[in-house]
Amino acid sequence: MEPAVLWTPSAEWKEHSNLSYYAKWLGIHYGVSIHDYKALWEWSVQHVDLFWKSITEHFDIIWHNPYSIVMSDDAMPHTKWFEGGTLNYAEHVFRNANSEYPAIIFQSEQQGLTSVSWEMLKNDTAALQTYLIAQGIKPGDRIAGYLPNIPEASVALLASMAIGAVWSSCSPDFGVESVIERFKQIEPRILIAADGYSYNGKTFSRLDAVKQIKAALPSVEKVIIIPYLDKVSIEENVEAEKWNDIMQTAFNELTFMPLPFEHPVWILYSSGTTGVPKAITHSHGGVLLEHYKYLWLHNDIKPGEIFFWFTTTGWMMWNYLHGALLAGATIVLYDGSPGYPDLNVLWKLAEQTGLHHFGTSAPYIMACKKAGIRPRESYDLSALRSISSTGSPLPPEGFDYVYENIKKDVWLCSMSGGTDVCTAFVGGVPWRNVYEGEIQGRALGCSMYAFDEEGNAVSDEVGEMVITKPMPSMPVYFWNDPDFEKYTASYFETYPGIWRHGDWLKITPRDGVVILGRSDATLNRQGVRIGTAEIYRAVDKIDKVKDSLIVNIELTGGGDYMPLFVVMKDRILLDEEIKSLIKATLRTTYSPRHVPDEIIEVKDLPYTISGKKMEMPVKKILLGKPVNEGAVKNPESLEFFKRFAEVKKI
């Protein structure tokens, strides 16, 4: 049965979408007259070089030196892009500077709404750039941030970009060892840190952590401290430069270093579940073109609109959020818990700022649903045009909740991608209907398919997400991986020459997409592959259960063992009645194979630092294998599973 249509774009909406303007431009300049999205997508992946060339022209990319060719003939991961061309990401941000609306709006648990004008952002960026150049920072040097989601972090990112230094950041809730194992790989010369952060109504000083990090990083020549909490004396704890002193010193005019297209812009990190986090390095040109394409054409952001994503500096969505500045939009930064003092806090923020675009995670939407909050009854969301969701699959019930309880005429553009490319492979299409439980389509320029085990493309069947042709925002390399060994092992071992992303998905008859969870966490149950997302979708319907995690262990003597671990809502205990309800729900919703062998109550479940559920560490513990606890945001959650493994002796 075809899923329900929850939203249909009006003729006026479609006509005035950025995608329509691009399609009309394409017809005039390339003689390509396409008004159907699937045909436009097919053109973009059949003519990869022409498509990306058109993006540079449509968005008027500033070239300091012209490029010779769009892309080389080298197979992934060695494809070269726009060789000879030089540009700078930050220059494209600041060409939008104006006095009509702010560049940044900021709020935290400790501080009410404030705004940063474009002039202030430009001056602060110039001041930091002047300081960094005086310290001898040059293109290619690394600058590390240990920072909350505050405007000063945006300044540090943009100043690094302008110089050609390589930015990398961790949020201050990262533990000391997690930060060190990331930053030690890249040897930063400058460390910029805040004195602390606030979360869930509490403040946390990080000066001792900064001291330990500095001691473990011999490459760091200078530490700059931002007085975010300002409740302790900086001088007594850390030998550092003061941010405010740098901002108040005379500065030179902001300049932009022309850089090769593939010059590194920032370093992001994998979760680290299989070892030391991989240092994923992106290029100035690659993410510049990708962010123009996605934020303009797929998020439909327009100049002067207000764009928000709930994120921290340790998640790729923070970098992505700043891409909205390319569209001349105002970005909103929020620092704190999305649940403090309650889950209404972000909807209140949406009302106060007049948000046009609200970005969040699927778990947040489902938490709002379980809490029974109804933002449409409490807040004025009349300006809100779109809600974007990512991080994990949003189940159909989450789609229904948005339209029933948040806003009935909002465009829900769920998306899925990865840190690997700092964008989405699939997401919003402003020309298409929103169907319950489906992402609208594959992104332009992304040759993405579902492959079966033999490497054949399948439709309306579950398969491996693969990318068959290169994209400019794929990593230029992993740091300290000169022979591309880690890079190749991460994406190209299953299907040679084809990027395997590690997600299960299904491409629907409507050309939409359903993501079914990580393929490396697939449950191979009695020879049948089951996506973990199916289990979670069913269990999420049970009101008394707060969270769940499932793994499947293939036993040496044959057979398997599939336990389901559940976190119950406050003051509710897991009893036989609830266990029976869970089993019956899974059996009737899916099949008997989906029913776990055992259901166990736990107090907490492991999550990555970016908020993704972690099945693999639990599976490893149950199998008696070592786990990299530095990759886990809440490593104390693993203690239960260690004790459980000792008793269970699998």
HELIX and SHEET records of a PDB file:
HELIX    1   1 ALA A   11  GLU A   15  1                                   5    
HELIX    2   2 ASN A   18  TYR A   30  1                                  13    
HELIX    3   3 TYR A   37  GLN A   46  1                                  10    
HELIX    4   4 VAL A   48  HIS A   58  1                                  11    
HELIX    5   5 TYR A   89  PHE A   94  1                                   6    
HELIX    6   6 TRP A  118  ALA A  134  1                                  17    
HELIX    7   7 PRO A  151  ILE A  163  1                                  13    
HELIX    8   8 VAL A  176  ILE A  186  1                                  11    
HELIX    9   9 LEU A  207  ALA A  216  1                                  10    
HELIX   10  10 ILE A  234  ASN A  237  1                                   4    
HELIX   11  11 TRP A  243  MET A  247  1                                   5    
HELIX   12  12 HIS A  284  HIS A  291  1                                   8    
HELIX   13  13 TYR A  292  HIS A  298  3                                   7    
HELIX   14  14 MET A  316  HIS A  322  1                                   7    
HELIX   15  15 GLY A  323  ALA A  327  5                                   5    
HELIX   16  16 VAL A  345  THR A  353  1                                   9    
HELIX   17  17 ALA A  362  ALA A  371  1                                  10    
HELIX   18  18 PRO A  375  SER A  378  1                                   4    
HELIX   19  19 PRO A  396  TYR A  401  1                                   6    
HELIX   20  20 VAL A  402  ILE A  406  3                                   5    
HELIX   21  21 GLU A  485  TYR A  491  1                                   7    
HELIX   22  22 SER A  519  ALA A  521  5                                   3    
HELIX   23  23 THR A  532  VAL A  539  1                                   8    
HELIX   24  24 GLU A  576  THR A  589  1                                  14    
HELIX   25  25 PRO A  592  HIS A  594  5                                   3    
HELIX   26  26 GLU A  615  LEU A  622  1                                   8    
HELIX   27  27 GLU A  629  ALA A  631  5                                   3    
HELIX   28  28 PRO A  635  SER A  637  5                                   3    
HELIX   29  29 LEU A  638  LYS A  648  1                                  11    
SHEET    1   A 2 VAL A   5  TRP A   7  0                                        
SHEET    2   A 2 VAL A 434  TYR A 435 -1                                        
SHEET    1   B 2 ILE A  69  MET A  71  0                                        
SHEET    2   B 2 TRP A  81  GLU A  83 -1                                        
SHEET    1   C 2 THR A  86  LEU A  87  0                                        
SHEET    2   C 2 LEU A 259  PRO A 260 -1                                        
SHEET    1   D 7 THR A 114  VAL A 116  0                                        
SHEET    2   D 7 ILE A 104  SER A 108 -1                                        
SHEET    3   D 7 THR A 330  ASP A 335  1                                        
SHEET    4   D 7 ILE A 306  TRP A 309  1                                        
SHEET    5   D 7 HIS A 357  SER A 361  1                                        
SHEET    6   D 7 SER A 386  THR A 390  1                                        
SHEET    7   D 7 TRP A 411  LEU A 412  1                                        
SHEET    1   E 5 VAL A 166  CYS A 170  0                                        
SHEET    2   E 5 ARG A 142  TYR A 146  1                                        
SHEET    3   E 5 ILE A 190  ALA A 194  1                                        
SHEET    4   E 5 LYS A 222  ILE A 226  1                                        
SHEET    5   E 5 GLU A 241  LYS A 242  1                                        
SHEET    1   F 2 GLY A 196  TYR A 199  0                                        
SHEET    2   F 2 LYS A 202  SER A 205 -1                                        
SHEET    1   G 3 PRO A 264  TYR A 269  0                                        
SHEET    2   G 3 ALA A 279  SER A 283 -1                                        
SHEET    3   G 3 TYR A 477  PHE A 478 -1                                        
SHEET    1   H 3 SER A 416  GLY A 418  0                                        
SHEET    2   H 3 THR A 423  GLY A 427 -1                                        
SHEET    3   H 3 GLY A 441  ARG A 442 -1                                        
SHEET    1   I 5 ALA A 457  VAL A 458  0                                        
SHEET    2   I 5 MET A 448  PHE A 451 -1                                        
SHEET    3   I 5 VAL A 462  ILE A 467 -1                                        
SHEET    4   I 5 TRP A 499  ILE A 507 -1                                        
SHEET    5   I 5 VAL A 513  ARG A 518 -1                                        
SHEET    1   J 2 LEU A 523  ARG A 525  0                                        
SHEET    2   J 2 VAL A 528  ILE A 530 -1                                        
SHEET    1   K 3 VAL A 545  ILE A 550  0                                        
SHEET    2   K 3 PRO A 563  MET A 568 -1                                        
SHEET    3   K 3 GLU A 598  GLU A 601  1                                        
SHEET    1   L 2 ILE A 553  GLU A 554  0                                        
SHEET    2   L 2 ASP A 560  TYR A 561 -1                                        
END                                                                             
